[in-house]
Amino acid sequence: MKETAIILADSNLSVSDNNITNLLEFFGIKSSISTIPEFSAGYHSSDDGSTRLRVFCSSDTFSKLIDEFDRNPSAIRLWGKYVHSAFVYGGDSTLSHKLARRIMRGEDVPIIQIDRRLSEWIVSDKVPQLCGVMSGLRIPIGKGAVETGIVCDGDTEKAPDVIFGEHSSVFLTVNYELVPLFLSTASKTIDIDAELVARNFDIRDHLLSALPIVMYVRWAFAEVCWASPENNA
């Protein structure tokens, strides 16, 4: 089975789209860019069904894709047949909230939550195949962490900017039309080429932009992804 990475975007790539491309390249994974019309036309699918797509896009773009599905039933059939899974990052916070309302039906599985009372990130111990050595960890939120964006606690009727809860999900998974969808509320993705401000990279300051997408890439491309000989948390 061929594992293919598709970055779904408009003709002009965003900063996050470029960051995803660089991150995939770091893990030894080639990617290609596709617009929604190209994706809906099946340009990246294979006749023998050997290609299984891993889709990356912002919540803004995925909302447009759902609109296309509503207009074009054949596109949703391609989605179910050829897409292995999708990683969707926050983008615009208002659109992220609207997307969460459209796709969440009370069946979402939290992967990373935020405990505002204790100022900690909580990594789930319920999905070890995805979280690996990070399973069950509680990580203090760094002083420089300003990337939270919208968070979800399942009550999508609350305020559109931030949905408060004792333990609110900032990275979760839900099935959309039988395809696993991983939704991160981060408004950006990590730039691995950025110059370090301090001597060391502090994951507490960048957890939401870095950990969800790295977890997903390591899981979705388990057979081809570069991996360290040691498992370090």
N, C-alpha and C positions, 0 to 999 in steps of 0.2 A: 504494500500500500504506500503510495507516494504522499509524503507530508509537505504541503505547500503553504507558505505564508503570503497572505494578501492584505495589503493596507488599503482600506477603502477610504477614499478621499476625493475632494474636488480637484480640479486641475491644478490649483495652487496648494502645495503641501503646507501644512501648519508646522510650527516648531516641534510639536509633539509627534507628528507623523515622521519627521526627520529623526527625532530621538529614537523612535521605535525601530526605524530602519537600522540605525547604528547599533542599537542593543542586539537586534537579531543577528547582525553581522558579527558582533563580538562572540555570540554563542555558536557561530558557524552555520547560520541559517540564512539562506538566500530568500529575498522577498521581492514582490512586485507590487506595483500600484494599480489600482482599478477604480474607475468611477462607478457610480451606481448604475448608469445605463449599461456599461460594459459587463458588470457583474450580473445584472438581471438578464442579459442576453446569453449568459452562459459561456462567455469567452474563456473562462478559466477551468471549465469542467472538461472531463475526459469521457469519451464514448464508452469505454469499458468500465467506468466507475472506479478506476484505480487511484484517482486523485482525491484526496480528502483535504479540504481547505481549512486553514486556521485564519480567521478574519480578525483584523485589528481596526478599530475606528473610534472616533469620539461619539459621545451620546448624541450630539447634534446630527452627525452623519447617520447614525443608526436610526434615529427618528425619521429621517428622510427615506431610509431604506424600507422601514415599515410602511410608510406612505406609498412607496412604490409597490410593495406587496399587495396593498389594498386595491391598487389599480391593475395589477398584473398578476393573476393567479399562477401563471407558469413560473414566475420568479420564486414564489414561495415553495414550489415543488423542487426547484433547483437547490434552494436553501436546505431543505430537508434531505435531499439525496447526496449532495456533495460537500456540505459543510460539517466538519468534525466538531468545531466549537468556535466561540468568538470571545474576544477580549474588548470590552468597551470602557473607555475612560471618561471622566466627568465632563470636560469641556465647559460649556455655559451652564451655570448652576441652575438657572430656571428651567432650561431644557432638560437637564438631568433629572430634575424632579418630575417633569411631565413624562419623561421616558419611564421612570420607575413606576409611575401610576399606570402606564399602559401595559407593562409586562409583568408586574408583580401581582400574584394571585394568592398570597399567603403561603406559598410553597418554596420561598427562597431559603437558602442555607447560608447563614453568616460565616465568613471565613476570617475576617479581621473586624473587630469591633473597637469602639473607643469608650473607655470608662472616664467620663468627664469628672466624676467625683474624686477619683484617685489620680487623674491625669496620666492614664496608662493606655497603651494599645494592648489589645487582647487577641492573640492568635488562637484560632479554634483547635481543639484536639479531636474534633469529629471527622476531619478529612485528612488523615495522615498521608494519603497518596499524593495530595497537593502540597500540604504544608511541610512535610518532611521533618527535618530536625527543628524547625521553628514551632512545631505543634505544641500548644499549651503554654507558650511563653507569654508573659506580661512584661511589656517594655515601656519604661517611662517616656512620656512625650518630651522631646527636646525643646529647649527654650526657643529655638529658631523654627519650630514647626508651624508653618502658616498655610499649609496646603490642604486642609481638611475639606473645604468646600461643603457641598450638601452631604448630609448623612441620613440614613434611613433606619427607622425602627419598626417599619411595617405599617405605621399609620400614615398613609399618604394623603390624609385630609388636612394635615397640619401646615404650618407656614412653608412657603416654597423655597426659602433660602436654606434654612437648617431645620431638620426635624430632630428635636431633642428627645433623649431617653437616657436612662441610667447606663445601659449598654446599647449604643447605637451602631449599626453596621456601616462600615465604610468600604468594605469589599465583600461581595456576596456572589452566590451563583444561583441561577434559576434556569429552568428549561424554557426555551422559547421555540415553539413549533418543533418540539422534539430534539432541539439542538442545545447543548449546554452553553449558557451565556454567562460570562463572568463580568460583573459590573463593578468598576472601581469609581469611587466618588472623587478621586484626585483630579484636580483641574489641569494637571500637567503630568508628563512622564519624565523619568530621570534622564538627564543629559550626561552620558558617561564621558563626554569630552570636556565637560566644564572644569575649570580650574578650581582646585580645592581652596576654600577660604582658610581653613585651619590645617594643621599638619595631617590629621587623619579624617577620613570620611566617617561622620557620625550618623548611623542609620536612624537614630532617634529623630533627627531633624528632617529626614527625607523618607521616612518609612512608607508613607502612602504613595509617593511617586515612584518608589523603587521596588518594594517587596511584592506587591500584587502582580506586577507584570513579570517579574523574575520567577515567581512561583508558577504563574501560568505557562511561561515559555518552557520551563524545565519539565512541567507536566505534559503539555501538548506536544512537545518535540522530544519526548523521552528517548526515542530510538536514535536520534541524529544529533541531539544537542550536546555541545561540549560540556564536560563536567569535571570538577576538581577531583583528584584521587582521594581527597579527604572531605568529609561532611562537617563543615564548621557552621555553627549558628552565628 
